[in-house]
């Protein structure tokens, strides 16, 4: 009975890590697009977007993260993260979790 309980706990823990990775990817995309809407299009937007996306990720998720931002008028951010196996930062499942967010660009001329 003990091995069955241990395997069940390991499987549940892995499911929790998958869910947490979804939450992290979505939050990172939200943070990235929020910063991206306030930055100038082009290089500054990409830099601000990537920095904001990675700011709240721990090293275990940051090392394999992919961030892309773009758009004009409507800014989008895509963040993809690797799913760790049992312990974040050790091994990753070959599955990428993607977070996507979008927002309308801020108008700097409005008062």
ABEGO torsion letter per residue (X at the ends): XAAAAAAAAAAAAAAAAAAAAAAAAAAAAAAAAAAAAABBBEAAAAAAAAAAAAAABBAAAAAABBBBBBEBGBBBBBBBBBBBBGBBGABBBABBBBBBBBBBBBBAABX
